[in-house]
Amino acid sequence: MEKDEEFLKAYLQDRKKLVEEALQGFLAPHGNGPSEIYKAVHYSVFAGGKRIRPILCLAAVDAAGGNLAPAIPVACALELIHTYSLIHDDLPAMDNDDFRRGKPTSHKVFGEALAILAGDALLTEAFVLLSRTGKIMLPAEKRLSVIREIAYAAGISGMVGGQALDILSENMNSDENILSEIHRRKTGALIVASVKAGAIVSGAGKNKTLALSRYGLNLGLAFQIADDILNVTGDSAIMGKKTGSDVARGKLTYPSVLGMDAARQKLQYHVDEAIASLTAFDERARPLRVIARYIENRQE
Amino acid sequence: MEKDEEFLKAYLQDRKKLVEEALQGFLAPHGNGPSEIYKAVHYSVFAGGKRIRPILCLAAVDAAGGNLAPAIPVACALELIHTYSLIHDDLPAMDNDDFRRGKPTSHKVFGEALAILAGDALLTEAFVLLSRTGKIMLPAEKRLSVIREIAYAAGISGMVGGQALDILSENMNSDENILSEIHRRKTGALIVASVKAGAIVSGAGKNKTLALSRYGLNLGLAFQIADDILNVTGDSAIMGKKTGSDVARGKLTYPSVLGMDAARQKLQYHVDEAIASLTAFDERARPLRVIARYIENRQE
């Protein structure tokens, strides 16, 4: 059998291409929006994102034996929501980051007003994409379920609530419970929604949907721990953003709360749990499995 | 027959009460969001809004002879989206307003970061509300149509695009075409979506839906012209916000582009057109008719 590494590389490349093409098509100016807002939206959506969430959605469809075509607009909507959250998180009033993936952040290029609006636009257009006529070949009930999952994950119970907690907890005493809560919401919720949306699109049964959610929950935590570790040990040239910024900002992170060794152990634990939740799936879940291992060893 | 004025007062009171109660129920902390974000969301949603969009939605349902109950969550979602847009528009990077409806704006009370997040939360929770299980007694197809209308109106083709145009056009040469374009998107699109959502919920036929859209389009323009006029002539004590701010900021407005007399004529024209588009409707469209007259004479 092909080695995991080669398999993953080919899989990510192929799925990423599907997503890139679909995003290009969807974000082509409709002819009726001011060109500046399209420029700002394009700038951030095509700034070199790894498309983790869309790929997870498609990999869940693969695992559940579903059809890829109806999942592609859903995958794109997830990326739009992720990109909106990055633009708003980078704003001066929030994390005040000048660089993201090696490029100046949206507000550095377009100014704060347009950056706020570009984020607002991406969040809203995700729901345009999920609801528009004729683009998603799914029964209305399934589409509504997908919208519900994604909206819930992006809202107060998920991403927005997590970002609020994150900001409110800066320079607070370290506490692993708060930290887990922040990440479960801030990054975890949308990752869970990505695999669950894949399960809904594929018509997966209750047990498989639950197993995929468990995978997503563990993967999301692993992803965040790896992110925190990289912020300390990572090579800023590879990552395209400053490292060490969490410490400078007094942010709660896994290494700062648990120490580096325990943080690495925790990362390993959640990767193992993610993979263990897929025992009921056959070889078609291989992408999900190798993605989990990849998170464990990520360099960027 | 009851005088228009009394009829309108009673109607607005009654419908507003329905909306307020539903908003209170929906925005009760779910027990799993950080309390600060709920505080910020509550502060702006219950800051004395007139609930024009929800009331227009319900009045369209009345006009089309539909059921109010399934329209109420839709009406609330419209108000959440409207409130989000006010919070973001008031931000220092945007219009930099310190007061709204006589109260300090969100960022003055909660800081910029939480104000941005409160806006993001309201926009997202609108879609949670529109998609959640068991709360809207509507077939999935109709719910999807409502989501589509509202998302489209709030997105790049509508509200966000209009706000971007508005900011980009500050201190530009006055041009009535640009001005109409800004307002058609910035306020008009969501007002049209409000009456169209009412039409969809009620299962109104094609002609009635078109007539209601025409009403919304004209009402939206009338509403904005009245707003611009009030910004020049209004009593800031009644309005709860500074007047004269548009001129100070070099903003394009109807009085600045057309002159005050022509602006008043245009207001009258759109109110008449709005009412004329309702000829196929019976007495049940009286609320929509008197609301149009009220816009013409608004003092706040």
Contacts between the chains, C-beta under 8 A, distances in Angstrom:
chain1	res1	chain2	res2	distance
A	30	B	156	7.1
A	30	B	157	6.2
A	32	B	157	5.2
A	32	B	161	7.5
A	33	B	156	3.9
A	33	B	157	6.0
A	33	B	161	4.5
A	33	B	164	7.9
A	34	B	161	5.7
A	34	B	164	4.9
A	34	B	165	5.0
A	34	B	168	6.4
A	36	B	164	6.2
A	36	B	168	5.9
A	37	B	156	5.9
A	37	B	160	6.8
A	37	B	161	6.1
A	37	B	164	4.4
A	38	B	156	7.3
A	41	B	156	7.6
A	84	B	120	8.0
A	88	B	116	6.0
A	88	B	117	7.8
A	88	B	120	6.3
A	91	B	116	6.6
A	93	B	111	7.4
A	93	B	112	3.5
A	93	B	113	4.7
A	93	B	116	6.2
A	94	B	113	5.2
A	94	B	116	6.9
A	111	B	93	7.4
A	112	B	93	3.5
A	113	B	93	4.7
A	113	B	94	5.2
A	113	B	167	5.2
A	114	B	164	6.6
A	114	B	167	7.4
A	116	B	88	6.0
A	116	B	91	6.6
A	116	B	93	6.2
A	116	B	94	6.9
A	116	B	116	6.8
A	117	B	88	7.8
A	117	B	160	5.6
A	117	B	163	6.0
A	117	B	164	5.1
A	117	B	167	7.7
A	119	B	120	7.5
A	120	B	84	8.0
A	120	B	88	6.4
A	120	B	119	7.6
A	120	B	120	7.8
A	120	B	123	6.8
A	120	B	160	5.1
A	121	B	155	6.3
A	121	B	156	5.1
A	121	B	160	4.5
A	121	B	161	7.7
A	121	B	164	8.0
A	123	B	120	6.8
A	123	B	123	5.9
A	123	B	124	6.7
A	124	B	123	6.7
A	124	B	151	5.9
A	124	B	154	4.8
A	124	B	155	4.1
A	124	B	156	7.6
A	124	B	159	8.0
A	124	B	160	6.1
A	125	B	151	7.8
A	125	B	155	5.1
A	125	B	156	6.2
A	127	B	127	5.3
A	127	B	147	6.5
A	127	B	151	4.0
A	127	B	155	7.9
A	128	B	148	7.3
A	128	B	151	4.5
A	128	B	152	5.6
A	128	B	155	5.2
A	130	B	147	7.8
A	130	B	151	8.0
A	131	B	144	5.5
A	131	B	147	4.4
A	131	B	148	4.1
A	131	B	151	5.7
A	132	B	148	6.0
A	132	B	152	7.8
A	133	B	148	7.0
A	139	B	140	7.8
A	140	B	139	7.8
A	140	B	140	3.7
A	140	B	141	4.8
A	140	B	143	7.6
A	140	B	144	5.1
A	141	B	140	4.8
A	143	B	140	7.6
A	143	B	144	6.0
A	144	B	131	5.5
A	144	B	140	5.1
A	144	B	143	6.0
A	144	B	144	6.4
A	147	B	127	6.5
A	147	B	130	7.8
A	147	B	131	4.3
A	147	B	147	6.5
A	148	B	128	7.3
A	148	B	131	4.1
A	148	B	132	6.0
A	148	B	133	7.0
A	151	B	124	5.9
A	151	B	125	7.8
A	151	B	127	4.0
A	151	B	128	4.5
A	151	B	130	8.0
A	151	B	131	5.7
A	152	B	128	5.6
A	152	B	132	7.8
A	154	B	124	4.8
A	155	B	121	6.3
A	155	B	124	4.1
A	155	B	125	5.1
A	155	B	127	7.9
A	155	B	128	5.2
A	156	B	30	7.1
A	156	B	33	3.9
A	156	B	37	5.9
A	156	B	38	7.3
A	156	B	41	7.6
A	156	B	121	5.1
A	156	B	124	7.6
A	156	B	125	6.2
A	157	B	30	6.2
A	157	B	32	5.3
A	157	B	33	6.0
A	159	B	124	8.0
A	160	B	37	6.8
A	160	B	117	5.6
A	160	B	120	5.1
A	160	B	121	4.5
A	160	B	124	6.2
A	161	B	32	7.5
A	161	B	33	4.5
A	161	B	34	5.7
A	161	B	37	6.1
A	161	B	121	7.7
A	163	B	117	6.0
A	164	B	33	7.9
A	164	B	34	4.9
A	164	B	36	6.2
A	164	B	37	4.4
A	164	B	114	6.6
A	164	B	117	5.1
A	164	B	121	8.0
A	165	B	34	5.0
A	167	B	113	5.2
A	167	B	114	7.4
A	167	B	117	7.7
A	168	B	34	6.4
A	168	B	36	5.9
